[in-house]
Amino acid sequence: MNPIATASAKRYLPWVVATTLFMEQLDSTVVNTAIPAMAASLNVTPLSLKAVVTSYILSLAVSIPVSGWMADRFGTRRVFMTAIAIFTIASVLCGLSVNSPMLVASRLLQGFGAAMMMPVGRLTIVRTFPKNELLAAMNFVIIPALIGPLLGPTIGGLIVHWMTWRDIFFINVPVALVALFLAHKHMPDYREDNPRPLDFVGLVLFGTGIALLSWLLEVFGEHKLDVTSASVLLFISCALLAAYVWHAQDAEFPLLRLALFKIRTFRVSVAGGFVTRIGVGGLPFLLPLLYQLGLGLPAWQSGLLMMPSAAAAMGMKAIASRVLGRFGYRQVLTVNTLLIGVTISMFTFVQQGTPLYVIVAISLCLGFFNSLQFSSMNTIAYADVDGSNSSMASTIASSMQQLSASFGLAAGSLITGWFLGDLPQSNRVALTSALHHAFIALAVLTVLSSFTFWTLRKTDGEAISHAKQKDEESGD
């Protein structure tokens, strides 16, 4: 790009990416709030509808590895705009679904569209901004995107209360039209002169192994498979993933270049972040169940209780660069992960009769700590990755993030179903107790993930955090 185009990209690109992130986040948070209403309309249990959420996340995880290749081959602008169109069409199909299988299939298509939006947008940001400006650019993108979680639960609750759950998917259409206009006007069109060929064998091995593993986690808690069948399928899944690792070592152009894990900061960010996100991944699904089915609150009030977390997250984004510049990535990630685990465990005190201000306080803490955690993990991953590997690094990081979210949701619902046993989900006391057990398990897992970040060095990430801090201190 020429210097004028680069200046234009720096000015408008964060708004382009933020608009699509807003749409994605609004969609996911609205859907979580509407799960109980969907279950009642489709005559299924709320926990069984986790497939509506996991199918979307799973489609993201399987499709994201292809997005980097598509961006390199066809250009970031074309892929980005196509992704928005697919996401929008799938959203309309979700709203028109007449049963659970059709809704799940539409969510799979929606996830495929989102799989191209999110990593391609992040890749474009990484290629446009130098490392000393990357943290500020990422935070700028995230702040508008956090308006989605801020408004989503409330909008979803009000729509479910006054209209029908189907209408929650149609609100994506006007936002998508704005995103398409901005992308057409301001999205840089990066592409490789000699794009790598698609690793079809790797795609089959990785995609099939991950899809099978995620499906097993989903159905295991519903006792649809006997132990022998589940064990055989689990072995096949692990064998497929192991075969991909073996294949990637010798492939000239692997789907996911595992050699990037030799970079310590990237490895710690992705591996530690994977476990951390499993711990927090189930909360967006479990908390609406706690509020609506456990506490008996209406959907709109449940949505309001999700807002403090998003509001706190926006507040933290404004000071994240100063915190990282002052304490460094290792100290922030280690301590903050422990604080997230403790905060998740605090939800075990939420039950009928708990004052609303207590729930709001816990939610504020969760949003505050989660926001700092994600800012830290998302930027340290690129601290030591050179420009030639930025596309592959973005692809791997995005894939692992979605997989961990899928596993976290499956784990949370599985633990809840395990402790609920044969009792009906309409039993508020039993469901609340089961959800409390899930929160404890997720909290413990999050705390354990903090040990991964001890392997960072004190100076890791200084090229990102200290450069920004110096700019602020000098008034630039």
N, C-alpha and C positions, 0 to 999 in steps of 0.2 A: 504493500500500500504506500501511496505517496504521503508526505508529511501532512498535507491538508486533510486527506482522508483519515489519517491516524488521529488527528486532533478531533475530527468529527466523531470518530468511533468512540474515543474516550468520553466524549460529552454525552452521547445518546445511547451507546451500547448498554450501559447498566440499566437504563429504563426499559430497553427492549427485553432483556433477560428477566428483569424484575416483574414485568407484566405477565409473562408466561408462568413464572414461579408463583405469582399471586393466583393465577387461574388453577394451577395444580393443587396448591395448598388449600384454596377455598373448596375445591372439589372433594379432597380427601377428608377434610374436617366436617364438611356438610354431610357426607355419607356416613361417617361414624355416628353422628348425632341421630341420623334417621334410621339406624339399624333396627331398633325396636319396632318402629312403625312399619318398616319393610317386612319384618318377620310376621307381624299381625296381618298385613295385607296379603302376603303370599302363603299364609298358613304353615309356617315353619318356626322352629325355635330360634331365638336370637343368636345363641352361640353357633348354631349351624350356618348362619349367614356370614361367618367369618370368611367363607369362600369368596364373598363379594369383595372383601378387602384384600385377602391374600392373593386372589387371582390377578388383581391389578398389580400388586407388588411383585408377584412372581413373573408376570409378563415383562415388567420393567427389568428385572434382574437378568432374564434370559435374552432380552432384546438389546440391552445397552451395549454389549460387546460388539454388536454389528454397527452401532451408531458411529463409532469412531472411524471405522472403515468407510462408511457411507459419506461422512463429512470430508474425509481425505479425497475421496473419489469424485463426489458430485458437488462439493462446495458447501460451506456452512450455511449460507443463506438459503439455498434451495432445500436442503435437508430440514432446516429449522422451520421453514414455512410449510413444507409438506407435513411435518410432524404436527403442527398446529391444526392443520385441516383434518388429519386423521383423528386427532383427539376430540375435535368438535363433532365430527360425524358420529363417533362412538358415544359421545355424551348424549346425543339425541336418541341413539338406539337404546341406551340405558333407560332413558325416560319412557320409551315406548315398550319396554320389556313386559311380557305378560306372565312370566314365571321365573323361578330362580335360575334354571339353566340358561335361559336367554339373557338374563341379567349378568350372569357370570361370564358368558361368552362376550358380551358387549364390553365388560370391564377388561377382559383380556385384550381386546382391540384398543381400548382406551389406554391401557398400559403400554402397548406397543408405540402409540403416538407419543406418550410422555417419555418413553425411553430414548427417543431421538431429541426431544426438546431439552431435557435437563443437562445431559452431558455435553451436547453440542453448544449450548449456551455457556456452560462453564468453560469448555475448551476455548471458545472465542474470547472470553474474558482473560484467560491465562495467556493467550497469544497476543492480545492487544496491550495489556498492561505489563510494565517491567515489575520485577519482584518487589522493589521497594514501594510500589503503589498497589500491589496485589491485595493486601489485607484491607485497605480502605475501599477498593473497588468491590471486593466480595461482600464487605459489610453493607455497602450502599445497596447492592443487589438484594441482600437478605432483608433489610429493613422494610422496603415496600412489600416484599413477598410475605412478611410476617403479618401483614394486614389480613391476608387470607385466613390464617388460624384465628385472628382476632375477631373477624366478622363471621367466619364460617359457622361456628357452633350456634351463634345467635340467629343468623339467617336461616340455617337449617332447622332450628327449633321453631322459629316463627312460620316457616313454610309448612312444616309438618303439622303445626298446630292449626293454621288457618286454611291450608290448601291440601295437597297430597305430596307424598314423598317423591313422586315422579317429576314434579316441578323443580326439584333441587338440581337435576342434571341440565335443565334448559338454561340456567343462569350462566353457563359457560359460553353460550353462543355470543352475546354482545362483547364479553371480554376477549374472546378469540378474534373477533373482527378487529378490535383495537390492536391486538398483538400482531395480526397479519399486516396491518397498515404500517406499524412501527418497524417491523422486520423488513418489509419491502423497502422502506425509506433509509434505514440506518444500520442494518445488519451487515458487517463486513463479510466478504465472500472468500474465506481462506480455503485453499485446497492444495493438495500435493501435486507437483509436476509428474512424479512417477509413483502413484499410489500403490501400496502393497496389495497383493492379491488376497482375496477372502479365504481364510482358513476354514473350509467347509467341514473337514473332518473334525477339527477342533470344536466348531460350532455344534455339531451333532453330539459329540462326547460330552462337552460341558453343559449344553442346553438340556439334553436328556437326563443327565445325572442330577442336575440341580432341580429340574421339574419333578422328577420322581421323588427326590428327597423331600421337597416341599409338600408334595401331595401326601406322602406318608405321614408327615408331621400333622397335616390337617385332619386326616381320617383316623389317626391313631386314637385321639381322644374320644371319638365317637364309636369306637369298638366295631368298626365295619370290617376289620380284618382279623383273622386269627393270628396268633403269635408266630406260627411257622411261616405263613405267607408274608407277614410283615418283615420277618427276619431275612427271608430270601430276597425280597424287593430292596431292603436296606443294603444287603450285600451287593446287589447289582448296581445300585446307585453309587455306592462307595467305589466299586470297581470301575465304573464309567469315569468318575472324577479322577481316580488314580491313573487311568489310561490317558486322560487328558494331560495330566502332569508329565507323564512319560513322553507323550506326543509333543508337548510344547518344548521340551528340552532339545529336541532334534529338528523341529520345524524351523524353516528359514523365516517364515512370517506367521508366527502363532497368533491365534485369536486374542489371547491375553499373554503378554510377554512377562512371564514369571521372573525373568532375570531382574526386573525392576525392584523386586523385593530384597535384592542385595544392597540397595540404598537404605541405610538405617532409618532415616527420618520417615521415608515413605513406608517402610515395613512396619514401624511402630504405629504410625498414624492409621494405616489400614487394618492391621491386626488388632491393635488395642481398640480402635474405633468400632471394629466389627463386634467385639464382645460387649462394649458399652452400649451400642445401639440395640443389641438383643435385649438388654435390660430395660431400655426405655421404649422399645418398639411396640410393646403390647399395650402401653398406657392409653393411646388415643382410642383404642377399641374397648378397653376394659373400663375406663372411667365413665363413659356414658352409660354403660350397663350398671355400674354402681349407683350413679345418680338417679337414673330413671327406674330401674327395676329393684335395686336395693333400697334406695331411700324413698322411692315413689314420687319423684319430682316430675313435673311435665317436661316435655322436650325443650320448650323455650327456656325454662329455668336451668335445665341441664346445660344448655348451650351457653348461658350466661356464666356458669361456673367454669367453663373452659376458657373464657376470655382473659382472666388475670394472668394465666401462664403466658399467653401470646403477648400481652401488654408488657410484662416483665422482660420477655425476650427482646422486644424492640428497645427497651431501655438499656439493656446490657450491650446491644450492638453499638450503641453510641460511645461506650467507654471501653470496649473490648481491647482495642489497640493499645490504650494506655495501660491496662492491666497486664497485657502480655509484655509490653515494653518494660514495665517495672519489675515484674517477677520472673519472666521467662517462661518458655513453653513447658519445660519439665515440671517446674513447681506448680504452675497453673493446672496442667492436666492431671497430675497426681492428686492434688488436694481437691480439685473440683469434682473429680470422679467420685471420691469418697462422699462429698457433700450431696451429689446426685443420689447415690445409694441410700443415704440416710433419709433424704427427702421422700424417695419412693416408699420407704418403710413407714413413713408417717401416715400414709393413706390407710394403714391398718386401723387407725384410730377413728376413721370416718364411718359412722353408722347412723341409724335413725336417732335423732335427738342431738346430733353434733351441731354446734352453732355454725352458721354459714361463714362467719368471719374466720373461723379456724380453717375451713376448706379453702377459702380465698387466700389465706396466708400461706398454706402449703403449696397451692398452685402458683403463687407469686415466686416462691423460692425455686420451685421446679423449673419454671420458665427462665428465671434468671440464670441458674446454673447450667441448664441445657444449652442456652444460647451461647454462653461463653465456651462450653465444651465443643460445640459444633464449629464455632468460629476458629477455635484453636486447631482442631483435627483437620478441618477442611483446608487450612492454609499451610500447616507444617508439612503436609503431604508433598507439596511442590517446592519446598525449601531448597532441595538439592537435586531436583530434576531439571535437566537441560531442555531447551526448546524443542529439540528433535524428538524427545520422548514425552512431551506434554500431552499429546493426543492419547497415547496408550496409557499414561498415568491417570488421566481423567476418566478413561473408560474403566480401568480396573477399580479405581476408587468409587465410582458411581455404582458399578455392579455389586461390589461388596457392601455398600451402604444399603442398597435395596434388599439384598439377601438377608442381611442382619435384621432389617425391619420386618421382613417376612417371617424369619425364624422367631423373632421376639413375639410377634403377634400369635404365631402358632403355639409357642411355648406358654404364653400367658393364658390362652384359651384352653390349652390342654390341661394345665395345672388346675385351672378353675373347674373344668369338667370332671377332673379326677376327684377333687375333694367334694364336689357337689354330688357325685355318685348317681344314684337312681332317683334322687329327690327332684321334684319339678322346679324349673327355673322361676316359676311364679312364687316360690317360697322365699320371701325376702330375707329372712334371717339366715337360711341355709346358703343362699346365693351370696349374700354379703360376706359370710364367713369364708366361703370358697374363694371369693375375690381377694380377701385379705391374705390368704395363703399364697395366692399368685403374686401379690405385691411383695411379700417377704422373699419369695424365690427370686424375683427379678431384681430386688434390691441387693441381695447377696451376690448375684452374678455381676452386677454393676460394680460393687466394691472390689471384687476379685480382679476385675479388668484394670483397676488402678495400678496394679503391680507392673503391667506392661510398660507404662510410661516412665517407670524408674530407669529404664535402659536408655532414655534420652540423655544427652549431655547438656550442661548448663548453657552452652553457647549455641545449641541447636535452634535454628529459626531466627537468629539475630538479623539476618539479611532482610527478613520480612518485618519483624516487630520493632527493632531499634531504628531502622530507617524511617519508619512512619513516626516514631516518637521524636526523632531529631527534627523532622519537618515541623511537627507541632510546636516544639520548644522554640524553634527559630522563627515561628510565625509564618512559614511558607504555606 
